[in-house]
């Protein structure tokens, strides 16, 4: 899979060249990134570029679908810009998360493996590893206690459902972006339906795909099933926006609006993770330092007691 940085560079370069009036095939030939261009070589030998993109092994399925749609319309430069912007936001969030945990993580490493070296001449190798193990136990205990306390204080954020919500928003974002983008580009819903679920793992959405596929085969509208069991348990906003879009004939617009909402929810989750992650790591570092100070002074006062005796 191509890194986020490489994909941003590719999409920015392609959008700029296309806006300058270059032909798409000329743009692809000029790209000096083999991981991206080599899987597209069959497009120069008779295979459609759309098919090559949909089978591309180095870009996510959602992005591949949107790019494939763009090749059949005049919206490719806009799609490339949007993808680049979204990836830039994701990259920034990941960098913040990395920075917020890297420094405290380095401190933890020094504390766990550096502090026992002070007593190494007295304790030897076995004593060193025993002390390292003790510090690790303190770390794990502190992490568990802090996480448990946070979950009691703020249960909706610090629990498995919080992580599940992030991946759910990610699946809904993939589906609404892909289907909304394809419908907006004029692709028939029968063609767009299957490809819109390629990056989706949400159980109910996959059931919706199966039922929707069967409906499309008999010429029926797949969105008529949304308010029936079990699909009425899906996100109420998703249900209402799809229902109103289906009735008003603005399904593509509503799906793209939903995509923006789910994108914002995803980034909100990442921002919370950044804040919580850095706070948790610093709290753990503090607990290790506190433990070291307590053990040092305990040993110090024990020695004074022995001298006084």
N, C-alpha and C positions, 0 to 999 in steps of 0.2 A: 504493500500500500504506500502510495506517495505521501510524504510528510505534508503537514498543513502549510508550512512555509513554501514548499515547492508548488503546491496547488495554487496558493495565492499568487505566486510569481507567474505561473502559467496563465491563470485567468486574467490577471491584469494585462499581461503582454498581448494576449489574444484580443481582449476588448479594445485596447488602444489601436491595434493594427486594423481590426475590422472597422472601427470608426474612421480610420484614415482612408478607408476605401479599398483595402486589399481583399483579395479573394480568400475564402476560408482555406482552400487547399494550399495556397501560397503561405498562409500563416502557419499551417501545420508543418509544412516543409521547413520553414525557417526556425521552428522551435528546436533548440538543441538539448532536449531532455528525452533520451531514448526510452525511459520507462513509460513515458506518456505517448510518444509518437510511434514506437514499434508496433504496439497492438492495433494501431490505426492504419498500418501499411496495406492490409487487404482492401481498404477503401480506394486505393489507387489502382487496384487490379480487378475492379468490377463489383466488389461487395459494397453495400451502402454504408455510408459513414454512420448513419443512425444505428445500424446493427453492430458495427464495430464498437461504438461507444457503449451500447447496452451490455456488451460482453467484455468490456475493459476490466482487466484484473487489478488495476492499480488505483482506481478511484471509487469512492463509495457509490452504491447503487442509486441513491437519491440524486446525487450530483450527475451521474451518468444519464439518468432519465431526463433531467432538466436540459442537459447539453444536447441530448438526442432530439428533444422537442425543438430546441433552438435552431438546430441545423435545418429544420423544415420550415422555418419562419424567419421574419426579420427581427425577432426579439433576442437573438443570441447575444449581442453586445450587452444588453440590459441584464440578461440572465447571468452572464459572466461577471458583471460588476456586482450584482447582488450576492452571488456566491463568494466572491472575493471579500466583500464587506462582512458577511456572516462568518467566514473563516478567520478574518482578522480579529473579530470580537472573541471568538472561541480561543484563538491563540493567546490573546491578551489575558483572558481569564485563566488559562492553563499556566501562563508565566507567573501570574500573581500567586497562584496556588503553590507553584514550585518554589518561588522566592520566600513565601511565608513559612514554608516548612524546611527549607534547606539550611538556613542559619541556625534555627533551634535544633535541627537534626544533627548538625555539626557539633553543637554544644553537648548534645546527649552523647555523641560518640566519644568526645574528649572526656566527659565525666565518667562514662562507664569503663572505658579502656585506659584512660589516662590516670585517674585518681588511684586505682590499685597499684600503679607503678611506684607510688611513694613508699608503699610498704613492701615492695618486691624484695629488697635486700634481706628483710627479716623473714618474710613468709615463703619465698621461693616460688617456683612455677605453679605448684599445686595450690598454694595459698592465693596466688594472683588470680587463677581461674575461678577459685571458690568465691573470691570477692567480686569478680566480674559477674558471676552467676547471681550473687546476692543483689547487686545493683539492678540487674535485669528483672529480677523478681519485684523489686521496689518499683521499677518503671511500669511493669505490667499491672501491678496492683494499683498504682496511682492512676494509670490510664483508665482502668476499669471503674475505679471509684469516681473519677471526674465525669466519665461518660454516663455512668449511672445517675449521678447527681443532676447532670444537665437534662437527662431524659425525664427525671422527676419534675424538674422545673419547667421544661419546655417539651412535653412529650410528642407533639406533632412534628417537631423538627428533628429530634435526635432519636430516631427509631428506624427500623427497617422500612416502614411505609414511606419515610422521607426519600430513601434511595429508590424505592419502587416508583414513587411519583416522578422522579427525575427521568427514569427510563421510559415511563408511560408518556410523559410530555415529548420525549425524543421520538417515540414511535408515531404519535399523532402529528408531530411536526413533519416527519418524513412523508407520511401519507398525504397530508393536506398540501404540502409544498409540491409534491410530485403530481397529484391528480389535478390540483388547481392550476399549476403551470401548464400541464398538457391540454386541459380543456380551454384555457385562455389562449393557447397557441393554435386552437382549431382542430386538435386531435379528437377523433371520435371516442366517446366514452367506452365503447367496447374494446378499442385498442389500448386506451389509457388505463383501464381498470387493473389488469394483471400486473403491469409494470409498477403501478403505484404501491404495491404491497411488498416489493422485493426487499426493502430494508426494514420491514415491520415484523416484530416478534410478539406483540401484544395478543393474548389469546382471543379476546372477544373481537378484535379487529380482524383477525385471521378467519374467525367464524363468519364474520360479516362479508369477507372476501368470497368465501365459498358460496354463501347464499346469494350474494350479488352476482357472481359468475353464472349461477343457475338461472337467475332472473333475466340477465342480459341475453342468455341463449334463447329465451322464449319471447324476447322483445319487451320485457317488463323493466320498470325502473328499480334499481337496487336500493335506492334511498327510502322506498316506501316501507321497508322493514325496520327502520331505525327505532320506532317507538314500540316495537313488539319485544317480548321476552326472547333472549336475555339482553338484547342490545339497548334496552331502555335504561340499563345500569351504566352505560357509558357517560362520559362527561356531559352534563346538561348543556353547557355552552356549545359543545360539538353537535349535540342533537338539534338544538334550536337553530343554529346557524346553517347546518346542512338542510334542515327541513324548510326554512324560509328561503334559502337559495334555490332549492329544488322547485318550490312553488312559483317563485318570482322569475325564474330563469337566470338568476345571477349566482349560480352555484360556484362557478370559477372564482368570482370576486370574493364570495364568502369564505371559500376554502383558503384563499391566499391571506385573507384577514385573520383567519384562524391560525394559519402558519406563523404569522407575526406574533400572535398572542402566545403560542406554544414556545416560540423562540425566546420571548421575554421571560417566560416561566423557567425555561432551561437555564438561562444566564443568571436569573435570580437565585436558582438553586446552587449554581457554581459559586456565586458571590458569598452565599451563606457558608458554603463549604470552606472557602478561603478564610473567612473570619474565624469560624469555629476551629479549623485545622490549626491555624497559627496560635490561637488562644490555648487550645488543648496541649500543643507541644510545649509552649512556654510554661504552662502549669506543671507539666511533667518535669521539665528542667528544674523548675523551682523546688519540686518535691525531692528531686535527687540531691540538690544542693543542701536543702534543709536536712535531709537524712545524713549527709556527710558531716555537716556542722554538729548535729546531735551526737553522732558516733565519736567524733573527734573530742568533743568536750566531755562526753561520758567517760572515754578512756583517760582523758586528762585528770578528771576529778577522782577516778578510781585509783590512779597512781598516787595522787595526793593523800587519799585515804590510807593506802598501804604504807606510805612513808610515815604518816602520823601514828600508825599502829606500832 
